[in-house]
Amino acid sequence: MFGSIGFPELLVILTIALLIFGPKKLPEVGRSIGKALREFRRTSDEIKDKIEEEIQADEFRDIKKDINNTINISGKTENKKTGQDKKEEINKGTKGNEQGKKIS
């Protein structure tokens, strides 16, 4: 809970706090410190959540951009193929016809 602070160090800190604040004020100081730590933890969790949301939103924007680029590239390729197919159909229809009329 306290990281690298062991039991002996914690005991020394509590003893010093008891000497400074006295036995009557020590519970009040402990509650105040507890509330401050809780508020700090809640605030840091909110900031962490916001950062994670922004990272996910940025990733979704990148994915959406990639999908749109893929769709645009595929659409252009299909349009070229379709245009090429139409040209081939016209050429097949006019083959052998010197006037350029479509042969049925």
C-alpha positions as CSV (number, residue, x, y, z in Angstrom):
1,M,0.0,0.0,0.0
2,F,2.7,2.4,0.9
3,G,5.3,1.2,-1.7
4,S,8.8,0.9,-0.2
5,I,7.8,2.2,3.3
6,G,8.1,-0.7,5.7
7,F,6.5,-1.2,9.1
8,P,9.3,0.4,11.1
9,E,9.3,3.6,9.0
10,L,5.5,3.8,9.2
11,L,5.7,3.5,13.0
12,V,8.2,6.3,13.2
13,I,6.0,8.5,11.0
14,L,2.9,7.8,13.2
15,T,4.9,8.5,16.3
16,I,6.1,11.9,15.0
17,A,2.5,12.7,13.9
18,L,1.3,11.8,17.4
19,L,3.8,14.1,19.0
20,I,3.1,17.0,16.6
21,F,-0.7,16.9,16.6
22,G,-1.5,15.2,19.9
23,P,-3.9,12.3,20.6
24,K,-7.1,14.5,20.2
25,K,-6.3,15.9,16.7
26,L,-4.6,12.8,15.3
27,P,-7.9,11.0,14.2
28,E,-9.1,14.2,12.5
29,V,-5.8,14.7,10.7
30,G,-5.9,11.0,9.6
31,R,-9.4,11.4,8.2
32,S,-8.4,14.6,6.4
33,I,-5.4,12.8,4.9
34,G,-7.6,9.9,3.9
35,K,-10.1,12.1,2.2
36,A,-7.4,14.0,0.3
37,L,-5.8,10.7,-0.9
38,R,-9.2,9.4,-2.0
39,E,-9.9,12.6,-3.9
40,F,-6.5,12.4,-5.5
41,R,-7.0,8.8,-6.5
42,R,-10.5,9.5,-8.0
43,T,-9.1,12.5,-10.0
44,S,-6.2,10.5,-11.3
45,D,-8.5,7.7,-12.3
46,E,-10.7,10.2,-14.2
47,I,-7.7,11.6,-16.0
48,K,-6.5,8.1,-16.9
49,D,-9.9,7.2,-18.2
50,K,-10.1,10.4,-20.3
51,I,-6.7,9.7,-21.8
52,E,-7.7,6.1,-22.6
53,E,-10.9,7.3,-24.3
54,E,-9.0,9.8,-26.4
55,I,-6.5,7.1,-27.5
56,Q,-9.4,4.7,-28.5
57,A,-11.1,7.6,-30.3
58,D,-7.9,8.3,-32.2
59,E,-7.5,4.7,-33.1
60,F,-11.1,4.5,-34.3
61,R,-10.5,7.6,-36.5
62,D,-7.4,6.0,-38.0
63,I,-9.3,2.8,-38.7
64,K,-12.2,4.7,-40.2
65,K,-9.7,6.7,-42.4
66,D,-8.1,3.4,-43.6
67,I,-11.5,1.9,-44.4
68,N,-12.6,5.0,-46.3
69,N,-9.3,4.9,-48.2
70,T,-9.8,1.3,-49.0
71,I,-13.3,1.8,-50.2
72,N,-12.2,4.8,-52.3
73,I,-9.4,2.8,-53.9
74,S,-11.7,-0.2,-54.5
75,G,-14.4,2.1,-56.0
76,K,-12.0,3.7,-58.4
77,T,-10.7,0.3,-59.5
78,E,-14.2,-1.0,-60.1
79,N,-15.1,2.2,-62.0
80,K,-12.0,1.7,-64.2
81,K,-12.9,-1.9,-64.8
82,T,-16.5,-1.1,-65.6
83,G,-15.4,1.7,-68.0
84,Q,-12.9,-0.7,-69.6
85,D,-15.6,-3.4,-69.9
86,K,-17.9,-0.9,-71.6
87,K,-15.2,0.0,-74.1
88,E,-14.6,-3.6,-74.9
89,E,-18.3,-4.2,-75.4
90,I,-18.5,-1.2,-77.8
91,N,-15.5,-2.5,-79.7
92,K,-16.9,-6.0,-80.0
93,G,-20.2,-4.6,-81.2
94,T,-18.6,-2.4,-83.9
95,K,-16.1,-5.0,-85.1
96,G,-16.6,-5.7,-88.7
97,N,-18.9,-2.8,-89.1
98,E,-17.2,0.0,-91.0
99,Q,-19.8,2.6,-90.3
100,G,-19.5,2.2,-86.5
101,K,-23.0,1.0,-86.1
102,K,-23.7,-1.7,-83.5
103,I,-24.4,-5.1,-84.9
104,S,-27.3,-6.9,-83.2
